[in-house]
Amino acid sequence: MNIQSYPTGIVLLQIYIRRSFGINLLSSLINSLLSPSSRSLALVLFRIVWLSRQYSEKEAAISYLEGVIEKLRATKEKRIEEPILYIEMQVAKFKLELGDQKECKKLLEDGKSALDSMDGVDPSVYASYYWVSSQYHKFRQEFAEFYKSALLYLGYTLVDSLSESFKLDLAFDLSLSALLGDNIYNFGELLAHPIVKSLLGTSVEWLYYILLAFNSGDLVHYQELCRIHNAALRTQPALVENEKRLLEKINVLCLMEIIFSRPAEDRTIPLKVIAERTKLSIEDVEHLLMKSLSERLRPFGICWISMAMAMVHLIEGIIDQVKGTAYISWVQPRVLGIPQIKSLRDRLELGGQSTHCLLINRS
């Protein structure tokens, strides 16, 4: 997929700018940036960036933006670093489109340092930084890093201001990166965001239901979806190439769902129960449990486990290979979906009823 352009607001705003500004109004725009009465930093910066896109050659656009930065720095005004950072992110995007990853990375690193040193930064500046960061990681096929940056971008962006096509592309990329990213075992945050609903009613709606299957650790449903949408899945090389990793990930999520669904007082799980749900042999279940950050064997076939698939802390507990059980003492907190919240509510109500009956019997 092609790298998306940084979203530039509502179409009506674009039309207004085309009609109102010419290519030679740079000094007027800089004056607007410096004016205390300027109502919208984002609007003025948008105008400057829009002008840069009128150049047919990206090198010329970069030269233009660097000239803007130079003029802004020459003013020595307070808080001038904020608009400079915004414009530098557009330079970084142009650099990335030219294939200059090294320079793009340097601008991002400098931008992060600048952001960390500022207070009260305009949301549009944060959005520009995280958008370019996401596209840098997308260019490098770094799924987990793209996922984090893209979600942070959405945290500083009004989703309603984005076009439908842009939302669909971003939802698709986010969904793929969630599935393929290392150490991403929590899909609740993405599923709770309105951006993911953009997949519904489209030719890639199947991806939304695959996310639901992963979030609930439903291996059977996932396999059924793969069978039904096999042709569509085959058009996505990244999913085909990582088929084995996807199966491993949903097995881990299936294990976590098994643990979550059990009462707090019943955390000793027979390995055969896990084997039945994950469709794995007992030996493979033991391997799934013991693939961790640290493990040390104890006498009688008992070992402590601190489950951390690919360096992520997921569960803690003890596996008893003699009895064929696993005792789970801790599970990584997750963002819960509506079905999981309902299940938790039902268990809390049942626990409350049990406590009430116990108190009555004792009185």
Stockholm file with secondary structure:
# STOCKHOLM 1.0

chainA/1-363         MNIQSYPTGIVLLQIYIRRSFGINLLSSLINSLLSPSSRSLALVLFRIVWLSRQYSEKEAAISYLEGVIEKLRATKEKRIEEPILYIEMQVAKFKLELGDQKECKKLLEDGKSALDSMDGVDPSVYASYYWVSSQYHKFRQEFAEFYKSALLYLGYTLVDSLSESFKLDLAFDLSLSALLGDNIYNFGELLAHPIVKSLLGTSVEWLYYILLAFNSGDLVHYQELCRIHNAALRTQPALVENEKRLLEKINVLCLMEIIFSRPAEDRTIPLKVIAERTKLSIEDVEHLLMKSLSERLRPFGICWISMAMAMVHLIEGIIDQVKGTAYISWVQPRVLGIPQIKSLRDRLELGGQSTHCLLINRS
#=GR chainA/1-363 SS CCCCCCCCCCHHHHHHHHHHCCTTCHHHHHHHHHCTTCSCHHHHHHHHHHHHTTCSSHHHHHHHHHHHHHHHHHHTCTTTHHHHHHHHHHHHHHHHHTTCHHHHHHHHHHHHHHHHTCSSCCHHHHHHHHHHHHHHHHHTTCHHHHHHHHHHHHHTSCGGGSCHHHHHHHHHHHHHHHHHSTTCCCCHHHHTSGGGGGGTTSTTHHHHHHHHHHHTTCHHHHHHHHHHTHHHHTTCHHHHHTHHHHHHHHHHHHHHHHHHHSCTTCCEEEHHHHHHHHTCCHHHHHHHHHCEEEEEEEGGGEEEEEECGGGCCCEEEEEETTTTEEEEEEECCCCCCHHHHHHHHHHHHHHHHHHHHHHHHHC
#=GC SS_cons         CCCCCCCCCCHHHHHHHHHHCCTTCHHHHHHHHHCTTCSCHHHHHHHHHHHHTTCSSHHHHHHHHHHHHHHHHHHTCTTTHHHHHHHHHHHHHHHHHTTCHHHHHHHHHHHHHHHHTCSSCCHHHHHHHHHHHHHHHHHTTCHHHHHHHHHHHHHTSCGGGSCHHHHHHHHHHHHHHHHHSTTCCCCHHHHTSGGGGGGTTSTTHHHHHHHHHHHTTCHHHHHHHHHHTHHHHTTCHHHHHTHHHHHHHHHHHHHHHHHHHSCTTCCEEEHHHHHHHHTCCHHHHHHHHHCEEEEEEEGGGEEEEEECGGGCCCEEEEEETTTTEEEEEEECCCCCCHHHHHHHHHHHHHHHHHHHHHHHHHC
//
